[in-house]
Amino acid sequence: RKLKSQPSIVMNQAMISQPLQHLDEICAAEFSSSTAAKPCDVAQCFLDRLCSQDEQLLFGTDASPVKNPAGASGSAPSAGARLPCLNELPPAAGVRSETLVKFRGMVQATLEPELYHRSAGLFRDRPPASQAECQLTDAEVAAAGGWASLLGERQRCLCVPVPHETGWLRSELAQRDRLEESELASLCAGLSVADSEVPDGAGKPTQAKKARLAGDGVHSWNGDSVELLVYADECGLKVHDLVETIAILSVGPVPSSDAPDDENTEQQQQDPDAPPPPSVFRLHSLSHRRLANQVLGSFVPAASGLLEAEDKQPEEEQQDDPKWSFLRNALLGVFTDALHGDSLAAEYLLLHLISAVYLRGLDDPTPDDNSAVSAGLVAVGKLSLNLTCCRAQLVRHVARLLDLLVPRLCRLPLSLGCLNSGQLTPKLDCDTCRLRPGLLQMPAHTQLVLDETALEAGRLSETGLANVRALSRLVSRQAVEFDLQMYRKDFASDLRVLVVSEGKSVLPCDVLLPLEAKNFVSQAAAEKDFNLLLEKVTLDAPFLREARRYLAGAGQLAADSGTYEIGAEQQAWIEADFVRRRQAARSKENADKIINNSAGDDEAEGATAEDLALRLVLCRLLTISLGRRRPTRAIWDRVARMEAERKRRILMASKNAPA
């Protein structure tokens, strides 16, 4: 969208290309002493000036209330939608240090906080040597109240671009962040792309160009990690959080511990074609916000209105929301066709796609870090699904279909090569003091499809066994283990794990469901039918948009512990039903002991505590998927029928299994 006036363009261009100069002017004009200026006040004043001629919110029209650097509430308008976004820069683009940029990423690790000089180091890596504030006398320090009033602490996080974003989400976000060409030249003075210097057919600049650009203060962005510095008393960011920030970009050399030795440095200076010395991209945050874990952007519908309307009606008069019912039935139809006519598998798949951890065990020891989990912590609300009796073709079909519906998806084939050579969990590199990322580091509610049909006979190495244990820990406890060399520490995760296999998975999934293909003729026919289904779904853009909104909205409700509630009446008939099934199971067990001198099958009767916990999770997800807050007796009976049919299939599959 066009800017309102030319003076606003000039002003915003200067503030984007030279933000530190304007911050210094703000400190001198708005505050009596720069040492007394709080970072949040300076940043807020800067953002107010930046957006004085713009009515858009800080991060675009879909912005939620902004989290300011020191935790101040409220929403600040800005020209955020027109700022250069690091996520959308082309490979041949360069970005100039000390410019204003926008970045969207995932917190990969939290680093130790660092001290800075309030008067000269605000939003800078280091204070300039010419500033008189850096040479304070003892009397000036005493007059200011001591060094404690002159030094501040900024939080540090290592962030990476959001992993495993699906194509439709990247396209939506690119449209939101893309700048108009007329504004790109006038506003983004920090960008420097010289097409004449890029050889034909080359997507990236040469090493000589990189070195020359770095000497001019322009640095190539390679999509790697950045270090985010937050000027806040409480940062509020945890490992695996999604964050979007407007910040001042600072590009400098790596710390001394990570820098190359003197011999390599001299060689780089003598050879013009040698790669430039390594550098670190640091973002000094002026304002940041945590993003919703379900989706990025404005794709979450206001689903809570359905629940508020339900509270005003008695249970016998409550009805499912027509729009939600239509979308739910349409999705079930698509899943049923993709799963060869298996409607039960489609129902479980839908509940799996909206599952989320909403509570972790409260009776366990409290961890030191609010993002870490203790050894015995239990994740409540997860629903990992294992579809068995499947071929490799079905894995591809399911992954392609989900790629159109969910915001983030990762398909991982569990082959021997992948298990023995892959690094699934993060590990600290003692030589560089940096954390090597692991593949299982993903934002919450990322869809993880594990393909066990790729598993072949062979021997697992030590690395392979460690990776299997990491996957088991993720499935059973929703935790990712960080190897910090001296010790290991678990960090909370919340991934939707779908395992597709021929037989029962080696991973401890919550739901085991053998697939019953009712309309499968041949692989060629199945491939043709699925391509027709995918084409039909892809061409129906309104349905795709609403289906994504439905899954995102239901998932957001499932992640909220206050969305669902069970009253005294519901508790009474749930307890009565469990007692009845328990008594029936014991009667059958006693009869089996008398007749066959063998124990009965409690699990088949669904009378164990684990079975009750699973039914409660299924009932909660089914209730939320219907747009309701409280379960009804009909919903509970529906869950019971689903579980009875699932256990029948498991029994039949075990009888038909080869000896």
VENJOWO-V995628 format. One record per run of one state. SS is the DSSP state (helix for helix, strand for strand, loop for the rest). FROM is the first residue (numbers start at 0). TO is the last residue. If there is no record, write none. Layout:
ss,from,to
SS,FROM,TO
SS,FROM,TO
This chain:
ss,from,to
loop,0,4
helix,5,16
loop,17,17
helix,18,29
loop,30,32
helix,33,35
loop,36,37
helix,38,49
loop,50,55
strand,56,56
loop,57,65
strand,66,67
loop,68,75
strand,76,76
loop,77,78
helix,79,81
loop,82,83
strand,84,84
helix,85,87
loop,88,92
strand,93,95
loop,96,97
strand,98,116
loop,117,130
helix,131,133
loop,134,136
helix,137,142
loop,143,145
helix,146,149
strand,150,160
loop,161,163
strand,164,164
loop,165,165
helix,166,176
loop,177,179
helix,180,186
loop,187,189
strand,190,190
loop,191,193
helix,194,196
loop,197,205
helix,206,214
loop,215,216
strand,217,219
loop,220,224
strand,225,229
loop,230,240
strand,241,252
loop,253,260
helix,261,269
loop,270,277
strand,278,289
loop,290,302
helix,303,310
loop,311,313
helix,314,316
loop,317,320
helix,321,337
loop,338,341
helix,342,352
loop,353,357
strand,358,359
loop,360,370
strand,371,372
loop,373,377
strand,378,379
loop,380,383
strand,384,387
loop,388,390
helix,391,401
loop,402,406
strand,407,412
loop,413,414
helix,415,420
loop,421,425
strand,426,428
loop,429,432
strand,433,435
loop,436,445
strand,446,450
helix,451,453
loop,454,460
helix,461,476
loop,477,477
strand,478,482
loop,483,486
strand,487,491
loop,492,494
strand,495,499
loop,500,509
strand,510,513
loop,514,521
helix,522,538
loop,539,539
helix,540,557
loop,558,566
helix,567,595
loop,596,600
helix,601,604
loop,605,607
helix,608,624
loop,625,631
helix,632,655
loop,656,658
